[in-house]
Amino acid sequence: MNLIISSLFASLAFFLPIIAIVFGIVWLVKVVNRFEKRETEKLELVRQNVEQFRVLIERLDRIEQQLDSNTKRS
C-alpha cells in the first residue's frame, strides 16, 4: 500500500510542474489574444475616424470650390 501511495505522489510530483507550465502558457496566450482584440478594435475605430475626416475634407473642398466659382461670377 505504501508503494502505491509513494508511486502516486512521485507521479504527481513529476506531472504537476508540466501541467502548471501548460496552463500558464494557455493563460498567457488568452491574455495576449484579449489585448490583441482590444487593439484591433481601437485600430478599426481610428480607421473609421480617418475615413470620416477624409469625407469631411472632400466636402469642404467642394464647398470651397463652389464658393470660389460663385465669387468669380459676381
PDB file of N, CA, C and O in Angstrom:
ATOM      1  N   MET A   1       0.818  -1.198   0.000  1.00  0.00           N
ATOM      2  CA  MET A   1       0.000   0.000   0.000  1.00  0.00           C
ATOM      3  C   MET A   1       0.863   1.264   0.000  1.00  0.00           C
ATOM      4  O   MET A   1       0.580   2.229  -0.710  1.00  0.00           O
ATOM      5  N   ASN A   2       1.911   1.234   0.805  1.00  0.00           N
ATOM      6  CA  ASN A   2       2.808   2.388   0.842  1.00  0.00           C
ATOM      7  C   ASN A   2       3.490   2.618  -0.504  1.00  0.00           C
ATOM      8  O   ASN A   2       3.757   3.752  -0.902  1.00  0.00           O
ATOM      9  N   LEU A   3       3.763   1.517  -1.188  1.00  0.00           N
ATOM     10  CA  LEU A   3       4.389   1.624  -2.503  1.00  0.00           C
ATOM     11  C   LEU A   3       3.457   2.313  -3.495  1.00  0.00           C
ATOM     12  O   LEU A   3       3.909   3.121  -4.306  1.00  0.00           O
ATOM     13  N   ILE A   4       2.172   2.005  -3.443  1.00  0.00           N
ATOM     14  CA  ILE A   4       1.198   2.621  -4.348  1.00  0.00           C
ATOM     15  C   ILE A   4       1.081   4.121  -4.060  1.00  0.00           C
ATOM     16  O   ILE A   4       1.092   4.943  -4.976  1.00  0.00           O
ATOM     17  N   ILE A   5       0.970   4.455  -2.790  1.00  0.00           N
ATOM     18  CA  ILE A   5       0.862   5.872  -2.415  1.00  0.00           C
ATOM     19  C   ILE A   5       2.133   6.618  -2.788  1.00  0.00           C
ATOM     20  O   ILE A   5       2.065   7.745  -3.279  1.00  0.00           O
ATOM     21  N   SER A   6       3.267   6.020  -2.567  1.00  0.00           N
ATOM     22  CA  SER A   6       4.533   6.649  -2.940  1.00  0.00           C
ATOM     23  C   SER A   6       4.623   6.844  -4.450  1.00  0.00           C
ATOM     24  O   SER A   6       5.107   7.874  -4.919  1.00  0.00           O
ATOM     25  N   SER A   7       4.162   5.866  -5.200  1.00  0.00           N
ATOM     26  CA  SER A   7       4.170   5.978  -6.658  1.00  0.00           C
ATOM     27  C   SER A   7       3.241   7.095  -7.132  1.00  0.00           C
ATOM     28  O   SER A   7       3.577   7.842  -8.051  1.00  0.00           O
ATOM     29  N   LEU A   8       2.084   7.202  -6.505  1.00  0.00           N
ATOM     30  CA  LEU A   8       1.144   8.260  -6.873  1.00  0.00           C
ATOM     31  C   LEU A   8       1.747   9.640  -6.600  1.00  0.00           C
ATOM     32  O   LEU A   8       1.660  10.534  -7.442  1.00  0.00           O
ATOM     33  N   PHE A   9       2.349   9.809  -5.439  1.00  0.00           N
ATOM     34  CA  PHE A   9       2.972  11.091  -5.124  1.00  0.00           C
ATOM     35  C   PHE A   9       4.157  11.384  -6.040  1.00  0.00           C
ATOM     36  O   PHE A   9       4.386  12.532  -6.420  1.00  0.00           O
ATOM     37  N   ALA A  10       4.894  10.364  -6.386  1.00  0.00           N
ATOM     38  CA  ALA A  10       6.030  10.556  -7.295  1.00  0.00           C
ATOM     39  C   ALA A  10       5.546  10.986  -8.682  1.00  0.00           C
ATOM     40  O   ALA A  10       6.114  11.892  -9.292  1.00  0.00           O
ATOM     41  N   SER A  11       4.495  10.330  -9.172  1.00  0.00           N
ATOM     42  CA  SER A  11       3.972  10.706 -10.488  1.00  0.00           C
ATOM     43  C   SER A  11       3.339  12.099 -10.439  1.00  0.00           C
ATOM     44  O   SER A  11       3.433  12.864 -11.399  1.00  0.00           O
ATOM     45  N   LEU A  12       2.695  12.421  -9.313  1.00  0.00           N
ATOM     46  CA  LEU A  12       2.125  13.754  -9.151  1.00  0.00           C
ATOM     47  C   LEU A  12       3.237  14.808  -9.130  1.00  0.00           C
ATOM     48  O   LEU A  12       3.105  15.868  -9.742  1.00  0.00           O
ATOM     49  N   ALA A  13       4.304  14.518  -8.438  1.00  0.00           N
ATOM     50  CA  ALA A  13       5.430  15.444  -8.370  1.00  0.00           C
ATOM     51  C   ALA A  13       6.081  15.620  -9.740  1.00  0.00           C
ATOM     52  O   ALA A  13       6.654  16.672 -10.022  1.00  0.00           O
ATOM     53  N   PHE A  14       5.999  14.614 -10.578  1.00  0.00           N
ATOM     54  CA  PHE A  14       6.582  14.703 -11.908  1.00  0.00           C
ATOM     55  C   PHE A  14       5.664  15.471 -12.865  1.00  0.00           C
ATOM     56  O   PHE A  14       6.130  16.335 -13.608  1.00  0.00           O
ATOM     57  N   PHE A  15       4.363  15.160 -12.850  1.00  0.00           N
ATOM     58  CA  PHE A  15       3.436  15.732 -13.820  1.00  0.00           C
ATOM     59  C   PHE A  15       2.898  17.105 -13.426  1.00  0.00           C
ATOM     60  O   PHE A  15       2.509  17.877 -14.302  1.00  0.00           O
ATOM     61  N   LEU A  16       2.866  17.422 -12.164  1.00  0.00           N
ATOM     62  CA  LEU A  16       2.298  18.689 -11.727  1.00  0.00           C
ATOM     63  C   LEU A  16       3.031  19.907 -12.304  1.00  0.00           C
ATOM     64  O   LEU A  16       2.363  20.832 -12.768  1.00  0.00           O
ATOM     65  N   PRO A  17       4.342  19.954 -12.299  1.00  0.00           N
ATOM     66  CA  PRO A  17       5.008  21.111 -12.927  1.00  0.00           C
ATOM     67  C   PRO A  17       4.728  21.221 -14.431  1.00  0.00           C
ATOM     68  O   PRO A  17       4.594  22.325 -14.959  1.00  0.00           O
ATOM     69  N   ILE A  18       4.641  20.090 -15.108  1.00  0.00           N
ATOM     70  CA  ILE A  18       4.347  20.104 -16.542  1.00  0.00           C
ATOM     71  C   ILE A  18       2.942  20.653 -16.776  1.00  0.00           C
ATOM     72  O   ILE A  18       2.732  21.476 -17.667  1.00  0.00           O
ATOM     73  N   ILE A  19       1.984  20.196 -15.977  1.00  0.00           N
ATOM     74  CA  ILE A  19       0.612  20.680 -16.098  1.00  0.00           C
ATOM     75  C   ILE A  19       0.548  22.178 -15.786  1.00  0.00           C
ATOM     76  O   ILE A  19      -0.151  22.927 -16.468  1.00  0.00           O
ATOM     77  N   ALA A  20       1.268  22.607 -14.767  1.00  0.00           N
ATOM     78  CA  ALA A  20       1.284  24.024 -14.406  1.00  0.00           C
ATOM     79  C   ALA A  20       1.876  24.868 -15.524  1.00  0.00           C
ATOM     80  O   ALA A  20       1.368  25.953 -15.807  1.00  0.00           O
ATOM     81  N   ILE A  21       2.920  24.401 -16.155  1.00  0.00           N
ATOM     82  CA  ILE A  21       3.536  25.136 -17.268  1.00  0.00           C
ATOM     83  C   ILE A  21       2.561  25.237 -18.443  1.00  0.00           C
ATOM     84  O   ILE A  21       2.426  26.297 -19.053  1.00  0.00           O
ATOM     85  N   VAL A  22       1.885  24.129 -18.758  1.00  0.00           N
ATOM     86  CA  VAL A  22       0.918  24.142 -19.862  1.00  0.00           C
ATOM     87  C   VAL A  22      -0.214  25.125 -19.572  1.00  0.00           C
ATOM     88  O   VAL A  22      -0.591  25.913 -20.440  1.00  0.00           O
ATOM     89  N   PHE A  23      -0.753  25.081 -18.358  1.00  0.00           N
ATOM     90  CA  PHE A  23      -1.822  26.016 -18.000  1.00  0.00           C
ATOM     91  C   PHE A  23      -1.322  27.462 -18.029  1.00  0.00           C
ATOM     92  O   PHE A  23      -2.055  28.363 -18.438  1.00  0.00           O
ATOM     93  N   GLY A  24      -0.105  27.683 -17.606  1.00  0.00           N
ATOM     94  CA  GLY A  24       0.469  29.030 -17.660  1.00  0.00           C
ATOM     95  C   GLY A  24       0.586  29.546 -19.078  1.00  0.00           C
ATOM     96  O   GLY A  24       0.284  30.709 -19.345  1.00  0.00           O
ATOM     97  N   ILE A  25       1.018  28.696 -19.981  1.00  0.00           N
ATOM     98  CA  ILE A  25       1.146  29.096 -21.382  1.00  0.00           C
ATOM     99  C   ILE A  25      -0.223  29.382 -21.985  1.00  0.00           C
ATOM    100  O   ILE A  25      -0.397  30.366 -22.705  1.00  0.00           O
ATOM    101  N   VAL A  26      -1.197  28.518 -21.689  1.00  0.00           N
ATOM    102  CA  VAL A  26      -2.555  28.732 -22.199  1.00  0.00           C
ATOM    103  C   VAL A  26      -3.119  30.045 -21.673  1.00  0.00           C
ATOM    104  O   VAL A  26      -3.741  30.794 -22.426  1.00  0.00           O
ATOM    105  N   TRP A  27      -2.914  30.331 -20.403  1.00  0.00           N
ATOM    106  CA  TRP A  27      -3.400  31.580 -19.812  1.00  0.00           C
ATOM    107  C   TRP A  27      -2.734  32.782 -20.473  1.00  0.00           C
ATOM    108  O   TRP A  27      -3.394  33.772 -20.788  1.00  0.00           O
ATOM    109  N   LEU A  28      -1.434  32.689 -20.678  1.00  0.00           N
ATOM    110  CA  LEU A  28      -0.699  33.784 -21.309  1.00  0.00           C
ATOM    111  C   LEU A  28      -1.200  34.049 -22.728  1.00  0.00           C
ATOM    112  O   LEU A  28      -1.342  35.204 -23.129  1.00  0.00           O
ATOM    113  N   VAL A  29      -1.467  32.998 -23.480  1.00  0.00           N
ATOM    114  CA  VAL A  29      -1.981  33.152 -24.840  1.00  0.00           C
ATOM    115  C   VAL A  29      -3.355  33.819 -24.817  1.00  0.00           C
ATOM    116  O   VAL A  29      -3.644  34.670 -25.658  1.00  0.00           O
ATOM    117  N   LYS A  30      -4.195  33.443 -23.868  1.00  0.00           N
ATOM    118  CA  LYS A  30      -5.513  34.067 -23.760  1.00  0.00           C
ATOM    119  C   LYS A  30      -5.401  35.548 -23.445  1.00  0.00           C
ATOM    120  O   LYS A  30      -6.127  36.360 -24.020  1.00  0.00           O
ATOM    121  N   VAL A  31      -4.507  35.908 -22.547  1.00  0.00           N
ATOM    122  CA  VAL A  31      -4.326  37.311 -22.183  1.00  0.00           C
ATOM    123  C   VAL A  31      -3.825  38.104 -23.387  1.00  0.00           C
ATOM    124  O   VAL A  31      -4.318  39.199 -23.657  1.00  0.00           O
ATOM    125  N   VAL A  32      -2.867  37.569 -24.099  1.00  0.00           N
ATOM    126  CA  VAL A  32      -2.317  38.256 -25.272  1.00  0.00           C
ATOM    127  C   VAL A  32      -3.403  38.421 -26.340  1.00  0.00           C
ATOM    128  O   VAL A  32      -3.504  39.479 -26.960  1.00  0.00           O
ATOM    129  N   ASN A  33      -4.205  37.392 -26.552  1.00  0.00           N
ATOM    130  CA  ASN A  33      -5.280  37.488 -27.548  1.00  0.00           C
ATOM    131  C   ASN A  33      -6.314  38.530 -27.152  1.00  0.00           C
ATOM    132  O   ASN A  33      -6.858  39.230 -28.006  1.00  0.00           O
ATOM    133  N   ARG A  34      -6.583  38.631 -25.853  1.00  0.00           N
ATOM    134  CA  ARG A  34      -7.542  39.631 -25.388  1.00  0.00           C
ATOM    135  C   ARG A  34      -7.024  41.039 -25.682  1.00  0.00           C
ATOM    136  O   ARG A  34      -7.772  41.883 -26.175  1.00  0.00           O
ATOM    137  N   PHE A  35      -5.751  41.296 -25.382  1.00  0.00           N
ATOM    138  CA  PHE A  35      -5.170  42.607 -25.667  1.00  0.00           C
ATOM    139  C   PHE A  35      -5.111  42.872 -27.166  1.00  0.00           C
ATOM    140  O   PHE A  35      -5.348  43.993 -27.617  1.00  0.00           O
ATOM    141  N   GLU A  36      -4.794  41.835 -27.932  1.00  0.00           N
ATOM    142  CA  GLU A  36      -4.730  41.994 -29.384  1.00  0.00           C
ATOM    143  C   GLU A  36      -6.111  42.347 -29.941  1.00  0.00           C
ATOM    144  O   GLU A  36      -6.224  43.174 -30.846  1.00  0.00           O
ATOM    145  N   LYS A  37      -7.144  41.731 -29.410  1.00  0.00           N
ATOM    146  CA  LYS A  37      -8.507  42.026 -29.865  1.00  0.00           C
ATOM    147  C   LYS A  37      -8.868  43.474 -29.541  1.00  0.00           C
ATOM    148  O   LYS A  37      -9.450  44.172 -30.372  1.00  0.00           O
ATOM    149  N   ARG A  38      -8.524  43.924 -28.335  1.00  0.00           N
ATOM    150  CA  ARG A  38      -8.807  45.313 -27.959  1.00  0.00           C
ATOM    151  C   ARG A  38      -8.085  46.286 -28.887  1.00  0.00           C
ATOM    152  O   ARG A  38      -8.674  47.265 -29.345  1.00  0.00           O
ATOM    153  N   GLU A  39      -6.823  46.019 -29.161  1.00  0.00           N
ATOM    154  CA  GLU A  39      -6.048  46.914 -30.027  1.00  0.00           C
ATOM    155  C   GLU A  39      -6.585  46.896 -31.454  1.00  0.00           C
ATOM    156  O   GLU A  39      -6.579  47.924 -32.132  1.00  0.00           O
ATOM    157  N   THR A  40      -7.047  45.741 -31.912  1.00  0.00           N
ATOM    158  CA  THR A  40      -7.627  45.661 -33.249  1.00  0.00           C
ATOM    159  C   THR A  40      -8.897  46.494 -33.326  1.00  0.00           C
ATOM    160  O   THR A  40      -9.136  47.183 -34.318  1.00  0.00           O
ATOM    161  N   GLU A  41      -9.720  46.430 -32.266  1.00  0.00           N
ATOM    162  CA  GLU A  41     -10.933  47.243 -32.240  1.00  0.00           C
ATOM    163  C   GLU A  41     -10.603  48.733 -32.211  1.00  0.00           C
ATOM    164  O   GLU A  41     -11.255  49.527 -32.889  1.00  0.00           O
ATOM    165  N   LYS A  42      -9.596  49.112 -31.431  1.00  0.00           N
ATOM    166  CA  LYS A  42      -9.184  50.519 -31.399  1.00  0.00           C
ATOM    167  C   LYS A  42      -8.687  50.972 -32.767  1.00  0.00           C
ATOM    168  O   LYS A  42      -9.007  52.071 -33.221  1.00  0.00           O
ATOM    169  N   LEU A  43      -7.909  50.125 -33.415  1.00  0.00           N
ATOM    170  CA  LEU A  43      -7.381  50.454 -34.737  1.00  0.00           C
ATOM    171  C   LEU A  43      -8.514  50.628 -35.744  1.00  0.00           C
ATOM    172  O   LEU A  43      -8.463  51.521 -36.590  1.00  0.00           O
ATOM    173  N   GLU A  44      -9.527  49.786 -35.655  1.00  0.00           N
ATOM    174  CA  GLU A  44     -10.676  49.903 -36.554  1.00  0.00           C
ATOM    175  C   GLU A  44     -11.422  51.219 -36.315  1.00  0.00           C
ATOM    176  O   GLU A  44     -11.861  51.863 -37.268  1.00  0.00           O
ATOM    177  N   LEU A  45     -11.566  51.618 -35.055  1.00  0.00           N
ATOM    178  CA  LEU A  45     -12.209  52.896 -34.759  1.00  0.00           C
ATOM    179  C   LEU A  45     -11.407  54.069 -35.312  1.00  0.00           C
ATOM    180  O   LEU A  45     -11.978  55.018 -35.848  1.00  0.00           O
ATOM    181  N   VAL A  46     -10.105  54.004 -35.184  1.00  0.00           N
ATOM    182  CA  VAL A  46      -9.247  55.062 -35.730  1.00  0.00           C
ATOM    183  C   VAL A  46      -9.373  55.106 -37.245  1.00  0.00           C
ATOM    184  O   VAL A  46      -9.439  56.187 -37.829  1.00  0.00           O
ATOM    185  N   ARG A  47      -9.408  53.949 -37.882  1.00  0.00           N
ATOM    186  CA  ARG A  47      -9.550  53.898 -39.340  1.00  0.00           C
ATOM    187  C   ARG A  47     -10.876  54.518 -39.777  1.00  0.00           C
ATOM    188  O   ARG A  47     -10.929  55.251 -40.764  1.00  0.00           O
ATOM    189  N   GLN A  48     -11.946  54.221 -39.035  1.00  0.00           N
ATOM    190  CA  GLN A  48     -13.250  54.808 -39.361  1.00  0.00           C
ATOM    191  C   GLN A  48     -13.222  56.331 -39.184  1.00  0.00           C
ATOM    192  O   GLN A  48     -13.775  57.064 -40.004  1.00  0.00           O
ATOM    193  N   ASN A  49     -12.583  56.794 -38.125  1.00  0.00           N
ATOM    194  CA  ASN A  49     -12.483  58.236 -37.901  1.00  0.00           C
ATOM    195  C   ASN A  49     -11.705  58.922 -39.016  1.00  0.00           C
ATOM    196  O   ASN A  49     -12.088  59.999 -39.473  1.00  0.00           O
ATOM    197  N   VAL A  50     -10.624  58.304 -39.452  1.00  0.00           N
ATOM    198  CA  VAL A  50      -9.827  58.870 -40.542  1.00  0.00           C
ATOM    199  C   VAL A  50     -10.663  58.936 -41.817  1.00  0.00           C
ATOM    200  O   VAL A  50     -10.610  59.924 -42.549  1.00  0.00           O
ATOM    201  N   GLU A  51     -11.428  57.889 -42.078  1.00  0.00           N
ATOM    202  CA  GLU A  51     -12.271  57.877 -43.279  1.00  0.00           C
ATOM    203  C   GLU A  51     -13.329  58.973 -43.207  1.00  0.00           C
ATOM    204  O   GLU A  51     -13.585  59.651 -44.202  1.00  0.00           O
ATOM    205  N   GLN A  52     -13.944  59.153 -42.045  1.00  0.00           N
ATOM    206  CA  GLN A  52     -14.932  60.222 -41.885  1.00  0.00           C
ATOM    207  C   GLN A  52     -14.277  61.595 -42.057  1.00  0.00           C
ATOM    208  O   GLN A  52     -14.869  62.501 -42.644  1.00  0.00           O
ATOM    209  N   PHE A  53     -13.075  61.741 -41.551  1.00  0.00           N
ATOM    210  CA  PHE A  53     -12.356  63.003 -41.702  1.00  0.00           C
ATOM    211  C   PHE A  53     -12.070  63.286 -43.174  1.00  0.00           C
ATOM    212  O   PHE A  53     -12.206  64.421 -43.631  1.00  0.00           O
ATOM    213  N   ARG A  54     -11.677  62.262 -43.905  1.00  0.00           N
ATOM    214  CA  ARG A  54     -11.406  62.436 -45.339  1.00  0.00           C
ATOM    215  C   ARG A  54     -12.668  62.868 -46.081  1.00  0.00           C
ATOM    216  O   ARG A  54     -12.618  63.737 -46.952  1.00  0.00           O
ATOM    217  N   VAL A  55     -13.798  62.258 -45.731  1.00  0.00           N
ATOM    218  CA  VAL A  55     -15.061  62.629 -46.373  1.00  0.00           C
ATOM    219  C   VAL A  55     -15.390  64.084 -46.062  1.00  0.00           C
ATOM    220  O   VAL A  55     -15.823  64.825 -46.944  1.00  0.00           O
ATOM    221  N   LEU A  56     -15.189  64.495 -44.820  1.00  0.00           N
ATOM    222  CA  LEU A  56     -15.457  65.888 -44.456  1.00  0.00           C
ATOM    223  C   LEU A  56     -14.550  66.857 -45.210  1.00  0.00           C
ATOM    224  O   LEU A  56     -14.996  67.914 -45.658  1.00  0.00           O
ATOM    225  N   ILE A  57     -13.294  66.495 -45.344  1.00  0.00           N
ATOM    226  CA  ILE A  57     -12.348  67.351 -46.081  1.00  0.00           C
ATOM    227  C   ILE A  57     -12.779  67.468 -47.541  1.00  0.00           C
ATOM    228  O   ILE A  57     -12.727  68.554 -48.119  1.00  0.00           O
ATOM    229  N   GLU A  58     -13.204  66.359 -48.136  1.00  0.00           N
ATOM    230  CA  GLU A  58     -13.675  66.410 -49.525  1.00  0.00           C
ATOM    231  C   GLU A  58     -14.895  67.317 -49.661  1.00  0.00           C
ATOM    232  O   GLU A  58     -14.998  68.085 -50.617  1.00  0.00           O
ATOM    233  N   ARG A  59     -15.809  67.228 -48.714  1.00  0.00           N
ATOM    234  CA  ARG A  59     -16.996  68.087 -48.753  1.00  0.00           C
ATOM    235  C   ARG A  59     -16.603  69.559 -48.608  1.00  0.00           C
ATOM    236  O   ARG A  59     -17.126  70.421 -49.313  1.00  0.00           O
ATOM    237  N   LEU A  60     -15.685  69.832 -47.692  1.00  0.00           N
ATOM    238  CA  LEU A  60     -15.222  71.209 -47.522  1.00  0.00           C
ATOM    239  C   LEU A  60     -14.549  71.724 -48.788  1.00  0.00           C
ATOM    240  O   LEU A  60     -14.735  72.881 -49.163  1.00  0.00           O
ATOM    241  N   ASP A  61     -13.775  70.879 -49.442  1.00  0.00           N
ATOM    242  CA  ASP A  61     -13.130  71.279 -50.693  1.00  0.00           C
ATOM    243  C   ASP A  61     -14.179  71.619 -51.756  1.00  0.00           C
ATOM    244  O   ASP A  61     -14.037  72.610 -52.472  1.00  0.00           O
ATOM    245  N   ARG A  62     -15.228  70.803 -51.860  1.00  0.00           N
ATOM    246  CA  ARG A  62     -16.283  71.066 -52.834  1.00  0.00           C
ATOM    247  C   ARG A  62     -17.014  72.373 -52.508  1.00  0.00           C
ATOM    248  O   ARG A  62     -17.325  73.159 -53.403  1.00  0.00           O
ATOM    249  N   ILE A  63     -17.282  72.592 -51.227  1.00  0.00           N
ATOM    250  CA  ILE A  63     -17.943  73.836 -50.823  1.00  0.00           C
ATOM    251  C   ILE A  63     -17.058  75.031 -51.146  1.00  0.00           C
ATOM    252  O   ILE A  63     -17.540  76.058 -51.623  1.00  0.00           O
ATOM    253  N   GLU A  64     -15.773  74.893 -50.887  1.00  0.00           N
ATOM    254  CA  GLU A  64     -14.830  75.977 -51.182  1.00  0.00           C
ATOM    255  C   GLU A  64     -14.783  76.265 -52.683  1.00  0.00           C
ATOM    256  O   GLU A  64     -14.732  77.423 -53.095  1.00  0.00           O
ATOM    257  N   GLN A  65     -14.800  75.217 -53.490  1.00  0.00           N
ATOM    258  CA  GLN A  65     -14.794  75.393 -54.942  1.00  0.00           C
ATOM    259  C   GLN A  65     -16.074  76.090 -55.408  1.00  0.00           C
ATOM    260  O   GLN A  65     -16.045  76.956 -56.283  1.00  0.00           O
ATOM    261  N   GLN A  66     -17.202  75.689 -54.799  1.00  0.00           N
ATOM    262  CA  GLN A  66     -18.455  76.340 -55.163  1.00  0.00           C
ATOM    263  C   GLN A  66     -18.452  77.821 -54.771  1.00  0.00           C
ATOM    264  O   GLN A  66     -18.923  78.674 -55.524  1.00  0.00           O
ATOM    265  N   LEU A  67     -17.921  78.108 -53.599  1.00  0.00           N
ATOM    266  CA  LEU A  67     -17.840  79.499 -53.172  1.00  0.00           C
ATOM    267  C   LEU A  67     -16.923  80.309 -54.077  1.00  0.00           C
ATOM    268  O   LEU A  67     -17.227  81.450 -54.423  1.00  0.00           O
ATOM    269  N   ASP A  68     -15.795  79.707 -54.458  1.00  0.00           N
ATOM    270  CA  ASP A  68     -14.874  80.383 -55.367  1.00  0.00           C
ATOM    271  C   ASP A  68     -15.532  80.645 -56.726  1.00  0.00           C
ATOM    272  O   ASP A  68     -15.387  81.730 -57.290  1.00  0.00           O
ATOM    273  N   SER A  69     -16.240  79.672 -57.236  1.00  0.00           N
ATOM    274  CA  SER A  69     -16.885  79.856 -58.540  1.00  0.00           C
ATOM    275  C   SER A  69     -18.017  80.877 -58.445  1.00  0.00           C
ATOM    276  O   SER A  69     -18.261  81.609 -59.404  1.00  0.00           O
ATOM    277  N   ASN A  70     -18.707  80.939 -57.315  1.00  0.00           N
ATOM    278  CA  ASN A  70     -19.785  81.920 -57.134  1.00  0.00           C
ATOM    279  C   ASN A  70     -19.217  83.331 -57.018  1.00  0.00           C
ATOM    280  O   ASN A  70     -19.805  84.280 -57.536  1.00  0.00           O
ATOM    281  N   THR A  71     -18.081  83.475 -56.344  1.00  0.00           N
ATOM    282  CA  THR A  71     -17.494  84.815 -56.210  1.00  0.00           C
ATOM    283  C   THR A  71     -16.898  85.289 -57.528  1.00  0.00           C
ATOM    284  O   THR A  71     -16.873  86.494 -57.781  1.00  0.00           O
ATOM    285  N   LYS A  72     -16.426  84.397 -58.361  1.00  0.00           N
ATOM    286  CA  LYS A  72     -15.881  84.771 -59.668  1.00  0.00           C
ATOM    287  C   LYS A  72     -16.991  85.217 -60.611  1.00  0.00           C
ATOM    288  O   LYS A  72     -16.776  86.080 -61.461  1.00  0.00           O
ATOM    289  N   ARG A  73     -18.151  84.646 -60.467  1.00  0.00           N
ATOM    290  CA  ARG A  73     -19.280  85.000 -61.324  1.00  0.00           C
ATOM    291  C   ARG A  73     -19.809  86.404 -60.995  1.00  0.00           C
ATOM    292  O   ARG A  73     -20.278  87.123 -61.877  1.00  0.00           O
ATOM    293  N   SER A  74     -19.726  86.775 -59.725  1.00  0.00           N
ATOM    294  CA  SER A  74     -20.307  88.064 -59.347  1.00  0.00           C
ATOM    295  C   SER A  74     -19.460  89.243 -59.700  1.00  0.00           C
ATOM    296  O   SER A  74     -19.843  90.381 -59.432  1.00  0.00           O
TER     297      SER A  74
END
